[in-house]
Amino acid sequence: MAASSSRRADVAPRQLTRFLKAVAAEIGDEWVFDSATDVASYQDVFALGDPRLHSPAGAVAPLTAAQVQTIVRLANRFKVPLWTISRGKNFGYGGAAPVMRGVVILDLTRMKRIIDVDEKLAYCVIEPGVGFYDLHAYLRANGIRLWMSCLGNSLGSVIGNALEHGTGITPYADHAMNLCGMELVMPDGDIVRTGMGAMDDNPTWHLSRHGYGPGWEQMFTQSNFGVVTRAGMWLMPEPEGTLSMTMNADKPEDIRWIVDTLGELRTKRIITQATTVRNYMRWAALDSVRSDWYDGPGAMPDEVIERIRQKYGVGWWNINFRLYELPEVNDAHARFIEEKFKAVTDNRFEISRWRQGDPPALSGESLPGVGSMQMVNWAGGRGGHVGFSPVLPLNGELAFAQFDRTRVRMKEFGFDYYGSMYLWERAITVISQIFFDRDDAQMLERVHGLFRALIADAAQNGYGEYRTHIDFMDDVARSFAFNNHALLRWNEKLKDALDPNGILSPGKQGIWPARYREEA
Amino acid sequence: MAASSSRRADVAPRQLTRFLKAVAAEIGDEWVFDSATDVASYQDVFALGDPRLHSPAGAVAPLTAAQVQTIVRLANRFKVPLWTISRGKNFGYGGAAPVMRGVVILDLTRMKRIIDVDEKLAYCVIEPGVGFYDLHAYLRANGIRLWMSCLGNSLGSVIGNALEHGTGITPYADHAMNLCGMELVMPDGDIVRTGMGAMDDNPTWHLSRHGYGPGWEQMFTQSNFGVVTRAGMWLMPEPEGTLSMTMNADKPEDIRWIVDTLGELRTKRIITQATTVRNYMRWAALDSVRSDWYDGPGAMPDEVIERIRQKYGVGWWNINFRLYELPEVNDAHARFIEEKFKAVTDNRFEISRWRQGDPPALSGESLPGVGSMQMVNWAGGRGGHVGFSPVLPLNGELAFAQFDRTRVRMKEFGFDYYGSMYLWERAITVISQIFFDRDDAQMLERVHGLFRALIADAAQNGYGEYRTHIDFMDDVARSFAFNNHALLRWNEKLKDALDPNGILSPGKQGIWPARYREEA
């Protein structure tokens, strides 16, 4: 189906067995997996087709960076490609599954040390197996007043999410930019520490954005150039107060003034949160399934949408954001924001406030959760979802056009439109979720057709996705075509130089090592 | 003297001539320089010894990225190493001069197109030859209300400064982090655009921090891996108001509470500026020379320091910062800051305010200037300066200890202490300036001895410099010794893979290509 699915690691069974045995001798039998049941547990739970097309041949689960080194060296010796996962909960993008069948999963779930948390300087140092719940539990248990930036699916890894350019909604929402100081096992098994950590015992490893010389950290995000075995992550000091502002808007085209008005406030840093705007579908999909409302083919008609909005009391679009500052500063900002909106709409904000000392439940702290995963059941059957997420200039007219194009395409392919937008300081991520029944082969075909059409539509307008599902990594990589795919050629050049045996995560983000590239 | 000074490019005169002729045929005779006078103009004007130890063999000045490509390809063919400068005003770090004698300067001064400025989304796209004055003049001439982040020496390049991890004092002070989207000529002559710019005509090239796949921009800062031929740079929208706060402190040890109190405000983003704290020497050196005060040997005695402070009405340490927000927000923050300081000192802030509509001269906008370069004349004769700039945790006790160690060392080597500190959100750069008479060979010997002692002292405490002079690039690189200099070995591995002929800026930040590495 997807081009990437057709590739398979060229590892002979005997070679694989020898590799797994050698690893077992180093890290213990119980941390090497190759039974059918074990292997199946690494499949994509929301696969867009037969999950066996992305089935690994086995998995190994080291406990320490030294064990990761050993495994990477053995992988080089036996020419066995690995696929690194932190906790494997990258749902909607492939979960734990590799792009290429037959690789061995390098599963870092056991590396879950919380090495350091500094409340005053507001950062933590953690291993990739540390999940959002783990870190949150640690902060609570130790009374540390630092706030995290969590996700709708918080089962995953804090570091893994940041490495994939995952986003939250607080002022620390751009998770990759809050990574500071990494330890890496390189494709040749060497250990490198980035930034100030390249000096022994340098206490600014996780404090200074820059070291001496070239900066390397972002190279290891959405990447197959190294294995991150620990990283520093900046956390937000508990604010003195928060103020939440909510407004609904009635018409699809209202997104124009919503984006332009919020956008100016974001660029000026009056609002420092990664502001979200979502359509009514969020409320419907959290609380119900499609067949509760409608069982006809194609996208739901407008009268059904009207009933949904009535029931949940939501707008076509729904704005919600928070201010995280001194209470009187939040109030001053709220007044300024209200004035800006009065110029473009008669709608008014609902406001709620919290200050230190008030009940914590009302603070608006971003807490780990899994509730929003409920949405995947929308289409019926065993549910699944995949998101299409191009990045646009922070501009209302362009955001409307992208939304409208996507809605038309989704209708054309028979899907209900679910949209949410993330407003950054100068750009906006326009996310559309496609929900499907993963046992409905015909529907999955439509998902593929729709997704490829969306990639092409976006590229025609000059927009690219910030992240994508393993089935589409090659397609999206190819859409970045400037100068005969110069960036892809650059990535491949580095891949070949640093990882000549093509050991680490072949095909990730469309970057293939030479030995598998020729098959393309 | 410095180890790095002893290396020389192994280019035979005939080979050099052939290269320069080939370049001249492509870009025009008038943009190829090899006369003694021309070459001397690229020497370090603040050289810490004989400037001829860093003398280039010639210079070439392309106008376009295509010409840069041509030059890089010819340099590969003729095996002539280049040293890239944007405008060559990297004073205190080597100016336009290369680490290694005998290279050819790749001078990008002529590439000074201001390609785009977007007031609403608050960014510009410029070439490396664009200076701070150029960009400022453009903004003013076009009535664009975006503020820059300028330096005491604003002769330099906006991009060049950001690439060297240069810093200003506004909320946009970490210039490298405001770079967004680059065009690069790679060592093999290929052109790559980073981030979203890897897609043809993608309008988010300079708006989105992330593209698809690994992030590359920071790799090209303090780097010899590519030539930046244009970049996007985020600028600050003119704030609604500013509020300036100034406080003096009497005793050297006051730096403890200054750093801790300001530090908390920085980590919590109540103060968003890269806050500076400076000692009295700034005022003395801006307005006078040492011999106006004292002509004895060694560091100035305390009674002279007292006279200086009296005359300029300054403290031992002097705090000044600005708030850049809505006027009522600035007031609320100022009250909060005053309360925090009341807990640790009886000193009070002097406050001044500006709001949109008030005379622009009082706004506190960061304007280009050269005034602070006057300080280099402090030591007498033809002046020069070099800064020692380790990064520490944002902690008063540690900052005091580093300051005190440095002051003792400077006294030991006979220099007056000049200190300034830049407070970031979690780290602090403790900068000490050494002023010298560049015609006093004995004094220059002392500068070298002092500087090497400072590098060693800092490394012993686990601290590294964020940037250094060409004479010390190898020393500082060697101080990053984790895992048998893993980071340096990584840098060298990439250098050899990407630039096998060692064409681009050999020795920059201690990164030597294989052909010159063996000499070390």
Chai-1 contact restraints between the chains, C-beta under 6 A:
chainA,res_idxA,chainB,res_idxB,connection_type,confidence,min_distance_angstrom,max_distance_angstrom,comment,restraint_id
A,L121,B,R426,contact,1.0,0.0,6.0,A-B,restraint_1
A,A122,B,T267,contact,1.0,0.0,6.0,A-B,restraint_2
A,H165,B,H210,contact,1.0,0.0,6.0,A-B,restraint_3
A,I191,B,N483,contact,1.0,0.0,6.0,A-B,restraint_4
A,V192,B,A486,contact,1.0,0.0,6.0,A-B,restraint_5
A,V192,B,L487,contact,1.0,0.0,6.0,A-B,restraint_6
A,V192,B,W490,contact,1.0,0.0,6.0,A-B,restraint_7
A,R193,B,F482,contact,1.0,0.0,6.0,A-B,restraint_8
A,M196,B,G464,contact,1.0,0.0,6.0,A-B,restraint_9
A,A198,B,F480,contact,1.0,0.0,6.0,A-B,restraint_10
A,A198,B,F482,contact,1.0,0.0,6.0,A-B,restraint_11
A,A198,B,L487,contact,1.0,0.0,6.0,A-B,restraint_12
A,M199,B,G464,contact,1.0,0.0,6.0,A-B,restraint_13
A,M199,B,F480,contact,1.0,0.0,6.0,A-B,restraint_14
A,D200,B,A481,contact,1.0,0.0,6.0,A-B,restraint_15
A,D200,B,F482,contact,1.0,0.0,6.0,A-B,restraint_16
A,D201,B,G462,contact,1.0,0.0,6.0,A-B,restraint_17
A,N202,B,G462,contact,1.0,0.0,6.0,A-B,restraint_18
A,P203,B,P393,contact,1.0,0.0,6.0,A-B,restraint_19
A,P203,B,G462,contact,1.0,0.0,6.0,A-B,restraint_20
A,T204,B,V391,contact,1.0,0.0,6.0,A-B,restraint_21
A,T204,B,P393,contact,1.0,0.0,6.0,A-B,restraint_22
A,T204,B,A427,contact,1.0,0.0,6.0,A-B,restraint_23
A,L207,B,P393,contact,1.0,0.0,6.0,A-B,restraint_24
A,L207,B,R426,contact,1.0,0.0,6.0,A-B,restraint_25
A,L207,B,A427,contact,1.0,0.0,6.0,A-B,restraint_26
A,S208,B,V391,contact,1.0,0.0,6.0,A-B,restraint_27
A,S208,B,A427,contact,1.0,0.0,6.0,A-B,restraint_28
A,H210,B,H165,contact,1.0,0.0,6.0,A-B,restraint_29
A,H210,B,Y466,contact,1.0,0.0,6.0,A-B,restraint_30
A,Y212,B,G464,contact,1.0,0.0,6.0,A-B,restraint_31
A,Y212,B,V476,contact,1.0,0.0,6.0,A-B,restraint_32
A,G213,B,Q222,contact,1.0,0.0,6.0,A-B,restraint_33
A,G213,B,Q509,contact,1.0,0.0,6.0,A-B,restraint_34
A,P214,B,M219,contact,1.0,0.0,6.0,A-B,restraint_35
A,P214,B,S223,contact,1.0,0.0,6.0,A-B,restraint_36
A,G215,B,Q218,contact,1.0,0.0,6.0,A-B,restraint_37
A,G215,B,T221,contact,1.0,0.0,6.0,A-B,restraint_38
A,Q218,B,G215,contact,1.0,0.0,6.0,A-B,restraint_39
A,Q218,B,Q218,contact,1.0,0.0,6.0,A-B,restraint_40
A,M219,B,P214,contact,1.0,0.0,6.0,A-B,restraint_41
A,T221,B,G215,contact,1.0,0.0,6.0,A-B,restraint_42
A,Q222,B,G213,contact,1.0,0.0,6.0,A-B,restraint_43
A,S223,B,P214,contact,1.0,0.0,6.0,A-B,restraint_44
A,P237,B,K268,contact,1.0,0.0,6.0,A-B,restraint_45
A,T267,B,A122,contact,1.0,0.0,6.0,A-B,restraint_46
A,K268,B,P237,contact,1.0,0.0,6.0,A-B,restraint_47
A,L326,B,A332,contact,1.0,0.0,6.0,A-B,restraint_48
A,L326,B,F336,contact,1.0,0.0,6.0,A-B,restraint_49
A,E328,B,A332,contact,1.0,0.0,6.0,A-B,restraint_50
A,V329,B,V329,contact,1.0,0.0,6.0,A-B,restraint_51
A,V329,B,A332,contact,1.0,0.0,6.0,A-B,restraint_52
A,A332,B,L326,contact,1.0,0.0,6.0,A-B,restraint_53
A,A332,B,E328,contact,1.0,0.0,6.0,A-B,restraint_54
A,A332,B,V329,contact,1.0,0.0,6.0,A-B,restraint_55
A,F336,B,L326,contact,1.0,0.0,6.0,A-B,restraint_56
A,V391,B,T204,contact,1.0,0.0,6.0,A-B,restraint_57
A,V391,B,S208,contact,1.0,0.0,6.0,A-B,restraint_58
A,P393,B,P203,contact,1.0,0.0,6.0,A-B,restraint_59
A,P393,B,T204,contact,1.0,0.0,6.0,A-B,restraint_60
A,P393,B,L207,contact,1.0,0.0,6.0,A-B,restraint_61
A,R426,B,L121,contact,1.0,0.0,6.0,A-B,restraint_62
A,R426,B,L207,contact,1.0,0.0,6.0,A-B,restraint_63
A,A427,B,T204,contact,1.0,0.0,6.0,A-B,restraint_64
A,A427,B,L207,contact,1.0,0.0,6.0,A-B,restraint_65
A,A427,B,S208,contact,1.0,0.0,6.0,A-B,restraint_66
A,G462,B,D201,contact,1.0,0.0,6.0,A-B,restraint_67
A,G462,B,N202,contact,1.0,0.0,6.0,A-B,restraint_68
A,G462,B,P203,contact,1.0,0.0,6.0,A-B,restraint_69
A,G464,B,M196,contact,1.0,0.0,6.0,A-B,restraint_70
A,G464,B,M199,contact,1.0,0.0,6.0,A-B,restraint_71
A,G464,B,Y212,contact,1.0,0.0,6.0,A-B,restraint_72
A,Y466,B,H210,contact,1.0,0.0,6.0,A-B,restraint_73
A,V476,B,Y212,contact,1.0,0.0,6.0,A-B,restraint_74
A,F480,B,A198,contact,1.0,0.0,6.0,A-B,restraint_75
A,F480,B,M199,contact,1.0,0.0,6.0,A-B,restraint_76
A,A481,B,D200,contact,1.0,0.0,6.0,A-B,restraint_77
A,F482,B,R193,contact,1.0,0.0,6.0,A-B,restraint_78
A,F482,B,A198,contact,1.0,0.0,6.0,A-B,restraint_79
A,F482,B,D200,contact,1.0,0.0,6.0,A-B,restraint_80
A,N483,B,I191,contact,1.0,0.0,6.0,A-B,restraint_81
A,A486,B,V192,contact,1.0,0.0,6.0,A-B,restraint_82
A,L487,B,V192,contact,1.0,0.0,6.0,A-B,restraint_83
A,L487,B,A198,contact,1.0,0.0,6.0,A-B,restraint_84
A,W490,B,V192,contact,1.0,0.0,6.0,A-B,restraint_85
A,A497,B,A497,contact,1.0,0.0,6.0,A-B,restraint_86
A,Q509,B,G213,contact,1.0,0.0,6.0,A-B,restraint_87
